[in-house]
Amino acid sequence: QVQLVESGGGLVQAGGSLRLSCAASGLTASNYAMGWLRQAPGKEREFVAATTWNGGSTYYADSVKGRFTISRDNAQNRLYLQMNSLELEDTAVYYCALPRAPGLIPRFPPMVKSWGQGTQVTVSS
């Protein structure tokens, strides 16, 4: 059974930074692409960023390009999301996502096999 546990969310002013972390256990997540999706109140869950198994390729939503950076440490079975220049629109619950197949980039919820419990990010003005 895969378990994903996110941490690092919180309240931050616009323009600030946060670093999210996702700890994976129960499998060798290093074989899988992994990603982050987020869900704002009243909105559907949306893609934020993803990386291939070795971090060699990264993918970002247009809304976060240039501000967010995804990375991973396979030795520690951890996934990270560095978020800079945060905007009010970034307020959401952020979820770590493991795809249904190792090479699948988890861009959409149906592609995801396992979710973390989510971590709240609130950006204030």
Salt bridges, closest charged atoms under 4 A:
GLU46 OE2 - ARG38 NE 2.71
ASP62 OD1 - LYS65 NZ 3.20
GLU87 OE2 - ARG67 NE 3.71
ASP90 OD1 - ARG38 NH1 2.95
ASP90 OD2 - ARG67 NH1 2.72
